[in-house]
Every structure is written in C-alpha cells, then in structure tokens.
C-alpha cells in the first residue's frame, strides 16, 4: 500500500492500494483523512504527480475521510501511472498525493 501525504500546507493521511480483477481496476483508500474536509475533492491518476502529463480523472471523492474506492477507467494501463493526486474540485493546487503500488 502507498501512503497518503499532505501537500501545499495541507495535512492528509491514509493508505492507497490497487486491486486488479480482470480488466477492472479499483484504487482503495483506507484510513483517509485530510484538513481539506470542507471542500469537495477530486482525484487523478498521474505520472509522478505531474498534472501536465496525461492525468486520468477518477472523479469526485465520495467522502473526505474513512475508507472508499475509486474506479479506474476501463482500458487504463495502470503500470504507466504511479501517483494519485487529490485536489479541490476546479483547483490547480493538490491537497494530497499518494504512491500507487
């Protein structure tokens, strides 16, 4: 599992794991918490956290704490992407990142 870390002065914690079943890929976040609780957050699968290099939008986070899953779009080659970036919807500033195992 990869660890979630806060960025840009935000605190964040938790773990992310990847499950691959057939052609379906799910990222599972466990014990997730962030200081950005009052803001709707969205997640992106990225190459080294670089939002300029083909980020894959995973959509809005269903909650800002606890455990939840994010579906990776069908046909994504997850081996190319190694970092999950979480940021407020519509913002360019990340509040958290995590290494994708």
Secondary structure, 3 states (H helix, E strand, C coil): CEEEEECCCCCEEEEEEEEEECCEEEEEEEEEEECCCCCCEEEEEEECCECCCCCEEEEECCCCEEEEEEEECCCCCHHHCCEEEEEECCCCCEEEEEECC
